[in-house]
Amino acid sequence: MDLDEAADRLAALREHLRDAAPRIGMIRDARPDVIEELDMVMAFVEPHRRTGARFNLALLS
């Protein structure tokens, strides 16, 4: 998808995880780890917004 759109969606996901505080994980709540990873992705994505670049995100578990 367009990098600018991806950045908006990632920011919305991070905000939802922070505000709604859903539990992620069976044994322990991995939500803080997921938020930290989203912060790292956003730090990489943000400088490249509005450049016409494309973004592909793969989620592995």
N, C-alpha and C positions, 0 to 999 in steps of 0.2 A: 504494500500500500504506500501511498504518498507519505513521506517522512513527516511532514507537518501534521497530517491527520493521525499518524501513529503516535506522535508525541502527545497530542491532545488526549488520545485514548489511554496511553500509559499514565498520564497525569491523573485522569479520572479514576483509573483503577487504583492508583496509589492513594488517592484521596478517599475512595470507598473503603479500602483496607484499613486506613488510619481511623476514619470516622465511625464506620459500622463495626469494626473490630471482630470480623468473623474468625472463628478458629480454623486454622489450617494445619492438618496433620493428625495422625491417629495417636501417636505416643506423646508428643509434646506439641505445643503450639508453635508452628514455624512462621507465623505471620511477621514477626520482627525481621526474620531473615529474608522473607519475600520482599518486604518494604525496602530493606537495605539493597537488595539486588535491583529493584526498580530504580532506586536512587542512582546506582551505578550506570544503569542503562540510560537514564535520563541525562546524566552528566555527559555521556557520549553523544546522545542524539541532539541535545539542545543547540550546540554550536552549528549544527548542520541544517537546522530548520529553514524552510523557505528557499532551499537551493534546488529543488526539483529532484532530490535524491529519493530513492525508494528504500523501504524498510521491510525486513523479514525477521520475524521473531519465532523461534522454536522453543517450546516448553518441554523440558525433560524431567521425568520423575524417577 
